[in-house]
């Protein structure tokens, strides 16, 4: 009887591991991909103003500590 209980337990764990977890991971990955693709499309669909661009760049500038990047952006613009 214990042998059967052990086999049932192992079978349940195997099914949970193979099908339930993997399916949940796949759904999560697909949802994240959809969110990322929507955000990329929305960013591409509208053109940002100069000040919006500068605001976005300050996030990167703060990480690098680049004062000269700010000066360069203000003087030459972004394209």
N, C-alpha and C positions, 0 to 999 in steps of 0.2 A: 504494500500500500504506500509506503514512504517513497518507493522508487517512482511510482506514478505521480505522486505529488511533486516530486523533484522535477520530473520530466515536464509536467504541466507548468511549473514555475519557470523553467528554462525556456519553454515555448512562448510563454507570455512575454518574457523579457526580450526574446529574440524578435517577436512581432512588433513590440513597442519600439525597439531600437531601429529595426529596418524600415518599418512603414510609417509609424506615427511621427517619430522625430524627423526623419528625412523629409516627409511630406510637409511638416511644419516649417522646416528650414527652407524648403523650396518656395513655400508661400511667402515667407518673410523676404527672401531674396527678390522674388518677383515684385512684391509690393515696393521694396526699396528702389528697384530699377525703374518702376513706373513713376515714383516720386521724383527721382533724379532726372529722368527724361522730361517730365513736365516742367521742372524748374529750369532746365537747360533751354527748352523751347520758349518758355516765357521770357527768359533773359535775352534770347536772340530776337524775339519778336518786337521788342521795343528798344529804342536807342536811349541811352542814359544821357542826362545833361552833364555838363562839365563839372558841376559841383557834386553831383551824385558819383561821378567817376572818382573825383578826388577823395570823397568820403570812403569809398570802397578801398582805395589805395592806401589810406591811412592805416587800415588794419594790417597790411603787409609792411608798411613803413615802420609802424610801432614795433613789429617783431625784429626788424633789422636795425632799428635806430638810425635810419638814414635821413638826416636833415637835408643832405644834398639832393636826395630824391624829390623832396618837397619843392625845393628851389627849382629843380629841373622841370618838374611838372607844371609849376606856376609860370615859368618863363616860356617853355616850348609847347605846352599843351600836350594832348595825348593823341594827336593824329589828325 
